[in-house]
Amino acid sequence: MSKLRETLEAGAFPVVVELKPPKGTGVDEMLAVVKALAGRVTAFSVPDNEHAKMRLSAIAAARLVQEAGGEALVHFTCRDRNRLALESDLLGAASLGLENLLLVSGDYVTLGDHPQAKPVYDADSVQLLQIAAGLMDGHDSAGLALTGSPAFFLGAVVIPEAEPLPPQLMKFEKKLAAGAQFFITPPVFDLDKLRRFREHLPEAPVKLLVSVKVLGADEVAQAAAGQWRKVYSLPPDLVNDLAGKEPEDILALGVKAAGRLVQQIRQEKLADGVYLKAKGRTDLFTQVLDAAGF
C-alpha cells in the first residue's frame, strides 16, 4: 500500500508537495527538493505537462522521485494521448512502482507553449478514471484481458469555487462512481468558500486534499490588473497587501499566508490533507511547513 493511501486511511494529515519537472534533462533541482523533504512530507506530486507546457515526462520524473527516496503522485492528462497511449502508459507506470495517480483532462493547448499542437482528448477525466479502474479489474478499455493487473490509488480534481456549483458537484459524483478514491482542489485562499463547498459533499468515505499555494509576483500583478482567469479567486485584501512589493517580499508574505491557511484547514478539519504549491523551491516549502507547525 502506498504511503499516501496508508496515511489518509489512518486518518492522519498528509502533506503533498508539487514538484516542477524540468524543461530538459537537468533533474538535480527537482530531486534536491525530494532529498531535502522526503522525511518531512508524505508524497511528491509530479504534473504532466502542466498548463500545456512541455516538460520532462511525468512518469520518468516520478520514477526518479522514488529512486531518490520519495513517494510519487504522478499526473495523467487526457489532452496529449489517445486511450491506447494512456492505457499503455498507465501499465508502464504500474510496472515502475507508481501507484498514486491524479487523472485530469488538462488545459487546452492554446494556453501553453506549443499552441500549434493538436489536442487529443480521446477520453475525459471521468472516462480515464473508468479506464484505470478497468485495468485494476484485469481488462483494458476494449474488454481484453491483462496478464497482471495494476494496483492504483486513483485521484481526481474537484473545484470548490466553481460557478455555478451544481454541475461541479454532478461531475464530482461521476468521478466518485468511476473509481476516484481521493480528490485534490485547485489552490484555496478563501476558507469561507471552502466551508460552503464542504456542506455539499456526500457522506461517502472520500478523501479531500486542499491545495495551498505561495503566490508569486506575476500572479499578484495579474490579479491587481484585473486579468485573473483562474478557476479559483484571490481575496482583494490579499492582492492589495501584496501588490507593488518586491518579488521576494511577495513570496515571503505568501509563505506566511500559506502557513496560516494550512493551520486553519487542519485545525477546522476542512480537509484530510494539504497539497502545497511553492514554485518547486525547497526553501519555500520548508518555510511553509515551519509556519504551519509541521
Secondary structure, 3 states (H helix, E strand, C coil): CCHHHHHHHCCCCCEEEECCCCCCCCCHHHHHHHHHHCCCCCEEEECCCHHHCCCCCHHHHHHHHHHCCCCEEEEEECCCCCHHHHHHHHHHHHHCCCCEEEEECCCCHHHCCCCCCCCCCCCCHHHHHHHHHHHHCCECCCCCECCCCCCCEEEEECCCCCCCHHHHHHHHHHHHHHCCCEEEEEECCCHHHHHHHHCCCCCCCCEEEEEEECCCHHHHHHHHCCCCCCCCCCCHHHHHHHCCCCHHHHHHHHHHHHHHHHHHHHHCCCCCEEEEECCCCHHHHHHHHHHHCC
